[in-house]
Amino acid sequence: MNEVLDNIMSRRSVREYSDKPIPKEILQKIIEAGNMAPTGSNVQPWRFVVVEGQAERKKLAELNLTVYKEWIKNAPTVLQEMRKERDAMMADPIYYGAPVYVFVVGTPGMTAPNDCPMVCENIMLAARSFGIGSCWVFFGQLALGDPYMQGLLELKEGEKVFGPVILGYPKDGFPPSPEKKKQVVKTV
């Protein structure tokens, strides 16, 4: 298998991280890879907010956990059951104690909803190529209405947050591949 396909096939969502920091030059290369994502008419409707500070990460985890606890009460029962065990065993079931959070902020315009998820995928694949784990954590944006989070991300009118994607070295290696559904392909 070639390196690109091997990287794609071995990428996993990592939810347990070591304390090892990501070197600045590697983090910069990961962000650069995100920036190289395809974009309609080369609009590049995104910007990045990288959160590494311990105090900022802790505050974001607390804010989002508070909203999450209310949100999960109204979630479908199947999701509540899926999350119950993980939530009980982790102090931070939102960002999983990751040392870096990357928020991809989509700027207003018609291509951001299609382009920004590709930015996040590029970030996750680039991270994997350096042996760094990642996970797209929807719950990490539940408190976007909070003034602290809005200020930290410097959100402007019409901007939308994608991710965040959390990054860090896996605590115990990359998890095994989950079973994938059989491909449904129609060729005409």
ZIFENSUL-V778886 format. One record per residue. RES is the residue in one small letter. OMEGA is omega as a letter, one per 30 degrees, with the letter a starting at -180 (999 if undefined). NEAR is the number of other ideal C-beta (glycine too) atoms within 10 Angstrom. D_LAST is the distance of its C-alpha to the last C-alpha in Angstrom with 2 decimals. Layout:
[[RES OMEGA NEAR D_LAST] [RES OMEGA NEAR D_LAST]]
This chain:
[[m l 9 27.23] [n a 7 27.83] [e a 8 30.03] [v l 10 27.45] [l l 9 25.23] [d l 12 28.47] [n l 16 29.67] [i a 14 26.56] [m a 11 26.68] [s l 13 30.44] [r l 18 30.72] [r l 18 32.26] [s a 15 33.94] [v a 25 37.62] [r l 20 40.23] [e a 15 43.39] [y l 22 44.83] [s l 13 47.77] [d a 9 50.39] [k l 12 49.56] [p l 13 49.02] [i l 19 46.14] [p a 11 47.68] [k a 9 47.53] [e l 8 45.94] [i l 17 43.03] [l l 21 42.58] [q l 12 42.55] [k l 15 39.83] [i l 27 37.70] [i l 18 38.23] [e l 12 37.48] [a l 19 34.12] [g a 25 33.42] [n a 16 34.47] [m a 13 31.93] [a l 18 28.95] [p a 11 26.46] [t l 18 27.72] [g l 13 26.77] [s a 10 28.92] [n a 7 30.90] [v a 13 32.78] [q a 17 33.38] [p a 22 34.39] [w l 23 36.00] [r a 15 39.20] [f l 14 40.29] [v a 16 43.14] [v a 15 44.02] [v l 21 46.46] [e a 15 48.48] [g a 11 51.93] [q a 9 53.10] [a l 7 54.80] [e l 14 51.79] [r l 19 49.41] [k a 12 51.87] [k l 17 52.27] [l l 26 48.53] [a l 22 48.18] [e a 13 51.06] [l a 20 49.81] [n l 25 46.29] [l l 18 47.63] [t l 14 49.89] [v a 18 47.09] [y a 20 44.79] [k l 12 47.46] [e a 9 47.48] [w a 13 43.72] [i l 16 43.06] [k a 8 45.51] [n l 7 43.19] [a l 13 39.91] [p a 8 38.10] [t a 7 39.98] [v l 8 37.16] [l l 11 37.26] [q l 13 41.05] [e l 10 40.99] [m a 12 38.52] [r a 15 40.77] [k a 11 44.15] [e a 9 44.71] [r a 11 43.59] [d a 15 45.64] [a a 8 48.71] [m a 8 48.70] [m l 14 48.11] [a a 8 50.47] [d l 16 47.57] [p l 21 44.46] [i a 27 43.11] [y l 26 43.14] [y l 22 44.03] [g a 19 46.87] [a a 28 44.65] [p a 21 46.71] [v l 22 44.36] [y l 23 42.41] [v l 27 40.10] [f l 23 39.39] [v a 28 36.73] [v l 21 37.96] [g l 21 35.56] [t a 16 37.42] [p l 11 36.89] [g a 14 34.06] [m a 11 30.56] [t a 18 28.79] [a a 24 30.81] [p l 12 28.82] [n a 13 25.69] [d a 22 27.63] [c l 23 30.31] [p l 16 28.23] [m l 17 26.86] [v l 28 30.54] [c l 21 31.34] [e l 18 28.63] [n l 21 29.95] [i a 27 33.42] [m l 29 32.52] [l l 18 30.82] [a l 22 33.75] [a a 30 36.19] [r a 21 34.68] [s l 18 35.01] [f a 15 38.75] [g a 11 39.11] [i l 24 39.43] [g l 26 38.00] [s l 27 36.43] [c l 21 35.35] [w a 18 34.02] [v l 21 36.65] [f a 11 36.06] [f l 17 39.55] [g l 27 41.03] [q a 19 40.63] [l a 21 42.08] [a a 22 45.41] [l l 17 44.17] [g a 9 46.65] [d a 16 49.55] [p l 8 51.67] [y a 13 51.97] [m l 22 48.23] [q l 14 47.71] [g a 9 50.51] [l a 17 49.33] [l a 19 45.84] [e a 10 47.44] [l l 16 44.89] [k l 11 44.97] [e l 5 43.99] [g l 10 40.25] [e a 18 39.38] [k a 17 37.12] [v l 18 37.31] [f a 22 34.30] [g g 26 35.08] [p l 30 37.65] [v l 25 36.59] [i a 28 39.47] [l l 27 40.29] [g l 25 42.68] [y a 19 43.26] [p a 18 42.31] [k a 15 45.47] [d a 9 44.46] [g a 12 41.45] [f l 14 37.81] [p l 13 36.86] [p l 7 34.58] [s l 10 30.88] [p l 7 30.12] [e l 5 27.76] [k l 6 24.20] [k l 5 21.89] [k l 5 19.07] [q l 5 15.91] [v a 5 13.32] [v l 5 9.88] [k l 4 6.51] [t l 3 3.80] [v 999 2 0.00]]
